[in-house]
Amino acid sequence: MLSVYDVIKKPLITETTTSSENEMLNKYHFIVNTKATKEDIKLAVEKMFSVEVGSVNTMLYRGKPKRFGLHFSKRQNYKKAVVTLKPDFKIDFYAEEESLEEEE
């Protein structure tokens, strides 16, 4: 079994994932371990952020082939999870940054 910090690699914060539609639907996007199951992801998010998860959807992305001069390579494969929280819960990724700015 994977530990909580091995399951979730990082939150996926882009213009699309932070849109008002996703905020209204209470959806958050994460890059996760490719071997993690939906149940692992649910437990990890609940422990890390102290929230209740309604559902988890996952997508597996294959790395695109790239060329660097004469050499061909491939980007890394990754797994993305869309976590929908129950209505009364919210995750604030910027709370720690704001408190650090206030102290300075």
N, CA, C and O atoms as a GROMACS GRO file, in nm:
protein
  416
    1MET      N    1   0.084  -0.119   0.000
    1MET     CA    2   0.000   0.000   0.000
    1MET      C    3   0.088   0.125   0.000
    1MET      O    4   0.191   0.130   0.068
    2LEU      N    5   0.047   0.224  -0.076
    2LEU     CA    6   0.121   0.350  -0.087
    2LEU      C    7   0.087   0.442   0.028
    2LEU      O    8  -0.026   0.442   0.077
    3SER      N    9   0.186   0.523   0.071
    3SER     CA   10   0.157   0.620   0.176
    3SER      C   11   0.081   0.738   0.114
    3SER      O   12   0.075   0.752  -0.008
    4VAL      N   13   0.026   0.822   0.198
    4VAL     CA   14  -0.054   0.936   0.153
    4VAL      C   15   0.029   1.027   0.064
    4VAL      O   16  -0.021   1.077  -0.038
    5TYR      N   17   0.154   1.050   0.100
    5TYR     CA   18   0.238   1.142   0.024
    5TYR      C   19   0.296   1.078  -0.102
    5TYR      O   20   0.349   1.149  -0.188
    6ASP      N   21   0.288   0.945  -0.114
    6ASP     CA   22   0.328   0.879  -0.238
    6ASP      C   23   0.216   0.879  -0.340
    6ASP      O   24   0.242   0.871  -0.460
    7VAL      N   25   0.092   0.887  -0.294
    7VAL     CA   26  -0.023   0.883  -0.384
    7VAL      C   27  -0.037   1.013  -0.460
    7VAL      O   28  -0.042   1.012  -0.584
    8ILE      N   29  -0.042   1.126  -0.390
    8ILE     CA   30  -0.062   1.255  -0.455
    8ILE      C   31   0.074   1.319  -0.479
    8ILE      O   32   0.148   1.347  -0.384
    9LYS      N   33   0.107   1.343  -0.606
    9LYS     CA   34   0.235   1.406  -0.640
    9LYS      C   35   0.224   1.558  -0.630
    9LYS      O   36   0.309   1.622  -0.567
   10LYS      N   37   0.121   1.616  -0.692
   10LYS     CA   38   0.104   1.762  -0.686
   10LYS      C   39  -0.035   1.798  -0.734
   10LYS      O   40  -0.096   1.724  -0.812
   11PRO      N   41  -0.087   1.913  -0.690
   11PRO     CA   42  -0.214   1.962  -0.745
   11PRO      C   43  -0.190   2.017  -0.885
   11PRO      O   44  -0.083   2.071  -0.912
   12LEU      N   45  -0.287   2.005  -0.971
   12LEU     CA   46  -0.278   2.055  -1.107
   12LEU      C   47  -0.352   2.188  -1.112
   12LEU      O   48  -0.475   2.191  -1.115
   13ILE      N   49  -0.276   2.298  -1.112
   13ILE     CA   50  -0.337   2.430  -1.109
   13ILE      C   51  -0.312   2.498  -1.243
   13ILE      O   52  -0.201   2.544  -1.270
   14THR      N   53  -0.414   2.502  -1.326
   14THR     CA   54  -0.408   2.569  -1.456
   14THR      C   55  -0.528   2.661  -1.469
   14THR      O   56  -0.615   2.664  -1.381
   15GLU      N   57  -0.533   2.734  -1.577
   15GLU     CA   58  -0.645   2.825  -1.600
   15GLU      C   59  -0.776   2.746  -1.610
   15GLU      O   60  -0.880   2.790  -1.558
   16THR      N   61  -0.772   2.633  -1.675
   16THR     CA   62  -0.893   2.552  -1.693
   16THR      C   63  -0.938   2.488  -1.562
   16THR      O   64  -1.057   2.487  -1.532
   17THR      N   65  -0.845   2.434  -1.485
   17THR     CA   66  -0.883   2.363  -1.363
   17THR      C   67  -0.930   2.457  -1.253
   17THR      O   68  -1.001   2.414  -1.162
   18THR      N   69  -0.892   2.585  -1.259
   18THR     CA   70  -0.936   2.681  -1.158
   18THR      C   71  -1.051   2.768  -1.207
   18THR      O   72  -1.078   2.874  -1.150
   19SER      N   73  -1.118   2.726  -1.314
   19SER     CA   74  -1.228   2.804  -1.368
   19SER      C   75  -1.344   2.808  -1.271
   19SER      O   76  -1.354   2.726  -1.180
   20SER      N   77  -1.433   2.904  -1.291
   20SER     CA   78  -1.548   2.920  -1.202
   20SER      C   79  -1.641   2.799  -1.208
   20SER      O   80  -1.707   2.767  -1.109
   21GLU      N   81  -1.647   2.732  -1.322
   21GLU     CA   82  -1.733   2.613  -1.334
   21GLU      C   83  -1.684   2.503  -1.240
   21GLU      O   84  -1.765   2.439  -1.173
   22ASN      N   85  -1.553   2.480  -1.236
   22ASN     CA   86  -1.498   2.377  -1.146
   22ASN      C   87  -1.514   2.416  -1.000
   22ASN      O   88  -1.536   2.329  -0.916
   23GLU      N   89  -1.505   2.545  -0.969
   23GLU     CA   90  -1.527   2.589  -0.831
   23GLU      C   91  -1.671   2.566  -0.789
   23GLU      O   92  -1.697   2.523  -0.676
   24MET      N   93  -1.764   2.594  -0.879
   24MET     CA   94  -1.906   2.573  -0.846
   24MET      C   95  -1.936   2.425  -0.826
   24MET      O   96  -2.016   2.389  -0.740
   25LEU      N   97  -1.872   2.339  -0.906
   25LEU     CA   98  -1.895   2.195  -0.895
   25LEU      C   99  -1.809   2.130  -0.788
   25LEU      O  100  -1.822   2.010  -0.762
   26ASN      N  101  -1.719   2.209  -0.723
   26ASN     CA  102  -1.634   2.162  -0.614
   26ASN      C  103  -1.538   2.052  -0.661
   26ASN      O  104  -1.521   1.950  -0.594
   27LYS      N  105  -1.474   2.073  -0.780
   27LYS     CA  106  -1.382   1.975  -0.837
   27LYS      C  107  -1.240   2.026  -0.828
   27LYS      O  108  -1.213   2.144  -0.852
   28TYR      N  109  -1.148   1.935  -0.793
   28TYR     CA  110  -1.006   1.967  -0.782
   28TYR      C  111  -0.926   1.862  -0.858
   28TYR      O  112  -0.962   1.744  -0.858
   29HIS      N  113  -0.818   1.904  -0.924
   29HIS     CA  114  -0.739   1.817  -1.010
   29HIS      C  115  -0.602   1.793  -0.947
   29HIS      O  116  -0.542   1.885  -0.892
   30PHE      N  117  -0.554   1.668  -0.955
   30PHE     CA  118  -0.426   1.630  -0.898
   30PHE      C  119  -0.351   1.539  -0.995
   30PHE      O  120  -0.412   1.461  -1.068
   31ILE      N  121  -0.217   1.549  -0.995
   31ILE     CA  122  -0.132   1.450  -1.061
   31ILE      C  123  -0.103   1.345  -0.953
   31ILE      O  124  -0.055   1.379  -0.844
   32VAL      N  125  -0.131   1.218  -0.983
   32VAL     CA  126  -0.117   1.112  -0.884
   32VAL      C  127  -0.026   1.001  -0.935
   32VAL      O  128   0.009   0.997  -1.053
   33ASN      N  129   0.011   0.912  -0.846
   33ASN     CA  130   0.092   0.796  -0.879
   33ASN      C  131   0.014   0.708  -0.977
   33ASN      O  132  -0.107   0.689  -0.961
   34THR      N  133   0.082   0.656  -1.080
   34THR     CA  134   0.013   0.576  -1.182
   34THR      C  135  -0.041   0.444  -1.126
   34THR      O  136  -0.130   0.385  -1.186
   35LYS      N  137   0.011   0.399  -1.013
   35LYS     CA  138  -0.036   0.273  -0.953
   35LYS      C  139  -0.145   0.294  -0.849
   35LYS      O  140  -0.198   0.197  -0.795
   36ALA      N  141  -0.181   0.419  -0.820
   36ALA     CA  142  -0.281   0.449  -0.718
   36ALA      C  143  -0.422   0.418  -0.770
   36ALA      O  144  -0.455   0.448  -0.885
   37THR      N  145  -0.504   0.359  -0.684
   37THR     CA  146  -0.643   0.332  -0.719
   37THR      C  147  -0.730   0.450  -0.675
   37THR      O  148  -0.684   0.540  -0.605
   38LYS      N  149  -0.856   0.449  -0.717
   38LYS     CA  150  -0.948   0.555  -0.679
   38LYS      C  151  -0.966   0.561  -0.527
   38LYS      O  152  -0.976   0.669  -0.469
   39GLU      N  153  -0.968   0.446  -0.464
   39GLU     CA  154  -0.982   0.440  -0.318
   39GLU      C  155  -0.859   0.499  -0.249
   39GLU      O  156  -0.872   0.570  -0.150
   40ASP      N  157  -0.740   0.469  -0.300
   40ASP     CA  158  -0.617   0.528  -0.246
   40ASP      C  159  -0.619   0.680  -0.256
   40ASP      O  160  -0.582   0.750  -0.162
   41ILE      N  161  -0.663   0.730  -0.371
   41ILE     CA  162  -0.668   0.874  -0.394
   41ILE      C  163  -0.768   0.939  -0.300
   41ILE      O  164  -0.741   1.045  -0.243
   42LYS      N  165  -0.882   0.876  -0.283
   42LYS     CA  166  -0.986   0.930  -0.194
   42LYS      C  167  -0.933   0.940  -0.050
   42LYS      O  168  -0.948   1.044   0.014
   43LEU      N  169  -0.872   0.834  -0.001
   43LEU     CA  170  -0.819   0.835   0.136
   43LEU      C  171  -0.708   0.938   0.153
   43LEU      O  172  -0.700   1.004   0.256
   44ALA      N  173  -0.621   0.952   0.052
   44ALA     CA  174  -0.510   1.047   0.060
   44ALA      C  175  -0.560   1.191   0.066
   44ALA      O  176  -0.510   1.270   0.145
   45VAL      N  177  -0.659   1.224  -0.017
   45VAL     CA  178  -0.712   1.361  -0.017
   45VAL      C  179  -0.784   1.390   0.114
   45VAL      O  180  -0.770   1.500   0.169
   46GLU      N  181  -0.859   1.294   0.165
   46GLU     CA  182  -0.929   1.314   0.291
   46GLU      C  183  -0.832   1.335   0.407
   46GLU      O  184  -0.857   1.419   0.493
   47LYS      N  185  -0.720   1.261   0.409
   47LYS     CA  186  -0.623   1.277   0.517
   47LYS      C  187  -0.544   1.406   0.503
   47LYS      O  188  -0.523   1.477   0.602
   48MET      N  189  -0.498   1.439   0.382
   48MET     CA  190  -0.412   1.555   0.362
   48MET      C  191  -0.484   1.688   0.384
   48MET      O  192  -0.426   1.782   0.440
   49PHE      N  193  -0.610   1.697   0.340
   49PHE     CA  194  -0.680   1.825   0.342
   49PHE      C  195  -0.797   1.830   0.440
   49PHE      O  196  -0.864   1.932   0.448
   50SER      N  197  -0.824   1.723   0.514
   50SER     CA  198  -0.933   1.715   0.612
   50SER      C  199  -1.067   1.752   0.550
   50SER      O  200  -1.138   1.841   0.598
   51VAL      N  201  -1.101   1.684   0.442
   51VAL     CA  202  -1.228   1.706   0.371
   51VAL      C  203  -1.293   1.571   0.347
   51VAL      O  204  -1.233   1.466   0.372
   52GLU      N  205  -1.417   1.573   0.298
   52GLU     CA  206  -1.487   1.451   0.259
   52GLU      C  207  -1.501   1.449   0.108
   52GLU      O  208  -1.546   1.546   0.048
   53VAL      N  209  -1.462   1.338   0.047
   53VAL     CA  210  -1.463   1.324  -0.098
   53VAL      C  211  -1.591   1.256  -0.143
   53VAL      O  212  -1.631   1.153  -0.088
   54GLY      N  213  -1.655   1.313  -0.243
   54GLY     CA  214  -1.776   1.254  -0.300
   54GLY      C  215  -1.743   1.149  -0.404
   54GLY      O  216  -1.793   1.037  -0.398
   55SER      N  217  -1.658   1.185  -0.502
   55SER     CA  218  -1.621   1.091  -0.608
   55SER      C  219  -1.482   1.123  -0.661
   55SER      O  220  -1.429   1.232  -0.642
   56VAL      N  221  -1.424   1.022  -0.729
   56VAL     CA  222  -1.292   1.037  -0.790
   56VAL      C  223  -1.299   0.981  -0.931
   56VAL      O  224  -1.344   0.868  -0.952
   57ASN      N  225  -1.254   1.060  -1.028
   57ASN     CA  226  -1.241   1.015  -1.167
   57ASN      C  227  -1.094   1.022  -1.204
   57ASN      O  228  -1.025   1.118  -1.168
   58THR      N  229  -1.045   0.921  -1.277
   58THR     CA  230  -0.904   0.919  -1.312
   58THR      C  231  -0.886   0.906  -1.464
   58THR      O  232  -0.971   0.849  -1.533
   59MET      N  233  -0.775   0.960  -1.513
   59MET     CA  234  -0.739   0.951  -1.653
   59MET      C  235  -0.590   0.920  -1.662
   59MET      O  236  -0.511   0.976  -1.588
   60LEU      N  237  -0.553   0.831  -1.752
   60LEU     CA  238  -0.413   0.794  -1.771
   60LEU      C  239  -0.366   0.857  -1.901
   60LEU      O  240  -0.424   0.832  -2.007
   61TYR      N  241  -0.260   0.937  -1.894
   61TYR     CA  242  -0.206   1.006  -2.010
   61TYR      C  243  -0.075   0.943  -2.051
   61TYR      O  244   0.010   0.915  -1.967
   62ARG      N  245  -0.058   0.920  -2.180
   62ARG     CA  246   0.066   0.867  -2.235
   62ARG      C  247   0.157   0.984  -2.273
   62ARG      O  248   0.109   1.086  -2.323
   63GLY      N  249   0.286   0.970  -2.249
   63GLY     CA  250   0.382   1.075  -2.281
   63GLY      C  251   0.394   1.096  -2.431
   63GLY      O  252   0.394   1.001  -2.508
   64LYS      N  253   0.405   1.222  -2.471
   64LYS     CA  254   0.418   1.254  -2.613
   64LYS      C  255   0.563   1.233  -2.658
   64LYS      O  256   0.656   1.258  -2.582
   65PRO      N  257   0.580   1.186  -2.782
   65PRO     CA  258   0.718   1.176  -2.833
   65PRO      C  259   0.772   1.314  -2.866
   65PRO      O  260   0.702   1.397  -2.923
   66LYS      N  261   0.897   1.339  -2.829
   66LYS     CA  262   0.963   1.468  -2.852
   66LYS      C  263   1.098   1.445  -2.918
   66LYS      O  264   1.156   1.337  -2.909
   67ARG      N  265   1.146   1.550  -2.983
   67ARG     CA  266   1.276   1.542  -3.049
   67ARG      C  267   1.367   1.651  -2.995
   67ARG      O  268   1.328   1.767  -2.988
   68PHE      N  269   1.488   1.613  -2.958
   68PHE     CA  270   1.589   1.706  -2.910
   68PHE      C  271   1.709   1.696  -3.004
   68PHE      O  272   1.796   1.611  -2.984
   69GLY      N  273   1.713   1.782  -3.105
   69GLY     CA  274   1.819   1.774  -3.205
   69GLY      C  275   1.807   1.645  -3.283
   69GLY      O  276   1.705   1.620  -3.346
   70LEU      N  277   1.911   1.563  -3.279
   70LEU     CA  278   1.908   1.436  -3.351
   70LEU      C  279   1.849   1.322  -3.268
   70LEU      O  280   1.825   1.214  -3.320
   71HIS      N  281   1.825   1.348  -3.140
   71HIS     CA  282   1.780   1.243  -3.049
   71HIS      C  283   1.628   1.248  -3.031
   71HIS      O  284   1.569   1.356  -3.020
   72PHE      N  285   1.567   1.132  -3.026
   72PHE     CA  286   1.423   1.122  -3.001
   72PHE      C  287   1.402   1.072  -2.859
   72PHE      O  288   1.476   0.987  -2.810
   73SER      N  289   1.302   1.126  -2.793
   73SER     CA  290   1.272   1.088  -2.656
   73SER      C  291   1.121   1.092  -2.637
   73SER      O  292   1.046   1.115  -2.731
   74LYS      N  293   1.078   1.068  -2.515
   74LYS     CA  294   0.935   1.066  -2.486
   74LYS      C  295   0.912   1.128  -2.349
   74LYS      O  296   0.988   1.103  -2.255
   75ARG      N  297   0.808   1.209  -2.338
   75ARG     CA  298   0.773   1.262  -2.206
   75ARG      C  299   0.719   1.151  -2.118
   75ARG      O  300   0.680   1.044  -2.166
   76GLN      N  301   0.717   1.177  -1.989
   76GLN     CA  302   0.676   1.076  -1.893
   76GLN      C  303   0.525   1.053  -1.897
   76GLN      O  304   0.448   1.147  -1.918
   77ASN      N  305   0.481   0.928  -1.876
   77ASN     CA  306   0.339   0.898  -1.860
   77ASN      C  307   0.294   0.949  -1.724
   77ASN      O  308   0.373   0.951  -1.629
   78TYR      N  309   0.167   0.991  -1.713
   78TYR     CA  310   0.117   1.034  -1.583
   78TYR      C  311  -0.033   1.007  -1.572
   78TYR      O  312  -0.102   0.983  -1.671
   79LYS      N  313  -0.079   1.012  -1.448
   79LYS     CA  314  -0.219   0.987  -1.418
   79LYS      C  315  -0.278   1.110  -1.352
   79LYS      O  316  -0.219   1.165  -1.259
   80LYS      N  317  -0.394   1.152  -1.400
   80LYS     CA  318  -0.461   1.270  -1.345
   80LYS      C  319  -0.589   1.225  -1.276
   80LYS      O  320  -0.662   1.139  -1.326
   81ALA      N  321  -0.616   1.284  -1.159
   81ALA     CA  322  -0.738   1.252  -1.084
   81ALA      C  323  -0.820   1.380  -1.067
   81ALA      O  324  -0.767   1.484  -1.029
   82VAL      N  325  -0.950   1.369  -1.094
   82VAL     CA  326  -1.043   1.478  -1.069
   82VAL      C  327  -1.125   1.437  -0.947
   82VAL      O  328  -1.202   1.341  -0.952
   83VAL      N  329  -1.106   1.511  -0.838
   83VAL     CA  330  -1.171   1.478  -0.710
   83VAL      C  331  -1.285   1.576  -0.688
   83VAL      O  332  -1.265   1.697  -0.688
   84THR      N  333  -1.406   1.522  -0.669
   84THR     CA  334  -1.522   1.604  -0.638
   84THR      C  335  -1.550   1.592  -0.489
   84THR      O  336  -1.570   1.483  -0.436
   85LEU      N  337  -1.552   1.708  -0.422
   85LEU     CA  338  -1.576   1.710  -0.278
   85LEU      C  339  -1.725   1.722  -0.250
   85LEU      O  340  -1.802   1.764  -0.336
   86LYS      N  341  -1.764   1.684  -0.129
   86LYS     CA  342  -1.903   1.702  -0.086
   86LYS      C  343  -1.930   1.851  -0.070
   86LYS      O  344  -1.836   1.928  -0.050
   87PRO      N  345  -2.056   1.895  -0.079
   87PRO     CA  346  -2.089   2.038  -0.089
   87PRO      C  347  -2.034   2.130   0.020
   87PRO      O  348  -2.005   2.246  -0.010
   88ASP      N  349  -2.019   2.085   0.142
   88ASP     CA  350  -1.978   2.174   0.250
   88ASP      C  351  -1.826   2.190   0.264
   88ASP      O  352  -1.779   2.260   0.354
   89PHE      N  353  -1.748   2.127   0.176
   89PHE     CA  354  -1.602   2.126   0.191
   89PHE      C  355  -1.534   2.201   0.077
   89PHE      O  356  -1.588   2.212  -0.033
   90LYS      N  357  -1.414   2.251   0.107
   90LYS     CA  358  -1.337   2.327   0.010
   90LYS      C  359  -1.188   2.312   0.041
   90LYS      O  360  -1.150   2.299   0.158
   91ILE      N  361  -1.104   2.315  -0.063
   91ILE     CA  362  -0.959   2.311  -0.045
   91ILE      C  363  -0.904   2.446  -0.089
   91ILE      O  364  -0.935   2.494  -0.198
   92ASP      N  365  -0.823   2.507  -0.003
   92ASP     CA  366  -0.761   2.635  -0.036
   92ASP      C  367  -0.610   2.614  -0.047
   92ASP      O  368  -0.541   2.604   0.054
   93PHE      N  369  -0.560   2.607  -0.172
   93PHE     CA  370  -0.418   2.583  -0.195
   93PHE      C  371  -0.333   2.704  -0.158
   93PHE      O  372  -0.213   2.688  -0.134
   94TYR      N  373  -0.390   2.823  -0.153
   94TYR     CA  374  -0.313   2.944  -0.132
   94TYR      C  375  -0.315   2.995   0.011
   94TYR      O  376  -0.260   3.102   0.037
   95ALA      N  377  -0.376   2.924   0.104
   95ALA     CA  378  -0.389   2.971   0.242
   95ALA      C  379  -0.253   2.990   0.310
   95ALA      O  380  -0.234   3.089   0.380
   96GLU      N  381  -0.159   2.899   0.289
   96GLU     CA  382  -0.028   2.909   0.353
   96GLU      C  383   0.053   3.025   0.296
   96GLU      O  384   0.123   3.093   0.370
   97GLU      N  385   0.043   3.049   0.166
   97GLU     CA  386   0.118   3.157   0.104
   97GLU      C  387   0.071   3.293   0.157
   97GLU      O  388   0.153   3.381   0.182
   98GLU      N  389  -0.059   3.310   0.173
   98GLU     CA  390  -0.114   3.436   0.222
   98GLU      C  391  -0.068   3.463   0.365
   98GLU      O  392  -0.036   3.577   0.398
   99SER      N  393  -0.065   3.360   0.450
   99SER     CA  394  -0.024   3.381   0.588
   99SER      C  395   0.125   3.416   0.596
   99SER      O  396   0.165   3.492   0.684
  100LEU      N  397   0.207   3.361   0.506
  100LEU     CA  398   0.349   3.395   0.504
  100LEU      C  399   0.372   3.540   0.459
  100LEU      O  400   0.461   3.607   0.509
  101GLU      N  401   0.291   3.587   0.365
  101GLU     CA  402   0.304   3.725   0.319
  101GLU      C  403   0.264   3.824   0.427
  101GLU      O  404   0.324   3.931   0.437
  102GLU      N  405   0.163   3.791   0.507
  102GLU     CA  406   0.116   3.879   0.614
  102GLU      C  407   0.222   3.895   0.723
  102GLU      O  408   0.233   4.002   0.783
  103GLU      N  409   0.300   3.788   0.750
  103GLU     CA  410   0.402   3.795   0.853
  103GLU      C  411   0.517   3.886   0.814
  103GLU      O  412   0.579   3.948   0.900
  104GLU      N  413   0.547   3.895   0.685
  104GLU     CA  414   0.658   3.978   0.639
  104GLU      C  415   0.618   4.120   0.639
  104GLU      O  416   0.698   4.207   0.603
   0.00000   0.00000   0.00000
